[in-house]
Amino acid sequence: MSNFKRIIQQSWPAMAYTVAILAVALALVCVGLSEESDAAGGKIPNTDITWETKGDTLTITGPAGGQAIPDYDSSDRPWSMDGIKKVVIGNGITRIGRSTFENCSDVTQITLGKDLGEIGQSAFRLTGIEDLNIPDSVTTLEDQAFSGCHSLKTAHLGNSVQSIGFFVFMGCINMESVNIPASVTTIDDDAFSNCLHLQRVDWYASFTVSHADHIFTYDTTKPDGFDMYCGPGSVMTDGVLTGARLKTIVFEGNSIRSNAFSMNTCITLDRMVFGNNLESVAGDAFDFYTFYDLKGNKMDPTLENLKGHSFVNKGWHDMYMEDNGDDILVDDPESPKTPAIALTVVVAVIAFCIIAASARKR
């Protein structure tokens, strides 16, 4: 028995080492089997489109000639969305069908391929995506394509987007910024309604006839508005800003058309800035606004009067030119004595200092 114990004692280190190696090897095998069990794939029926899930990623790829992903309901997708957080739309996919990923709230990241041209109705509605980058190949965003994506923070639209449908980004309550490229020719009603935390819109569109009565419909419970930059070449036309909760707008675009600022436009507007690139302003563009020059006198909102100046809102659509450093903008146009009062105060302070200095010498 003593010999047996001695053998065990002498062999124990080697046995322990061997067991450890076997345990590690077994663990690696289990991980590999687990990954293989998580991997799945196949072909979408009646197409040459293939799909593959691996870990938390779903990849869909089309043939060289390009094909469209069919319209789906959540119940008839050929793949399972369980555990899927990333979706990669590879090359060869020309369209993402209706409701393809609707209600997939676990999806936080999507990558869109270079052949994609259309994103179908409700394709990504109620998903958990956080950032959106639409490639330059995409021309159409159909109705509700991204509506209700509460985690979406930024949306960058490619330079080929032409049509933005009804309610495309409606209810993206945490979206902070979006750009509207020059290629856009149509935006339908409520495309950006109730984007409660929207902070900035970069507008480059130049269509002259709006198909919508309200695009950036506001929520009256939200205290702050968003800023809009209208870039070179852009046009601001009737209907775009109706009901918008706009805070500041900067015009570096070409023109401001009829009724661009109606009675119900931008009731929260604080400031307008008109750049030197502005080329035309319609006579009735600001029918419900009153503009004042630096001296508090009413002025017509013509191109010559607006260009190169900024204005602040000091009442219900009462826009006052801001001080450019050469003149004093009075706070109240009905009180022209304000500058004299300020001068009197300065003189009084200087006189007090002189008297105090004289008294100190004595």
Secondary structure by P-SEA (a helix, b strand, c coil): caaaaaaaaaaaaaaaaaaaaaaaaaaaaaaaaaaaaabbbbbcccccbbbbbcccbbbbbbcccccccccccccccccccccccbbbbcccccccccccccccccccbbbbccccccccccccccccccbbbbcccccccccccccccccccbbbbccccccccccccccccccccccccccccccccccccccccccccccccccccccccccccccccccbbbbbbbcccbbbbccccccccccbbbccccccccccccccccccccccccccccccccccccccbbbbccccccccccccccccbbbbbccccbbbbcccccccccccccccaaaaaaaaaaaaaaaaaaaaaaaaac
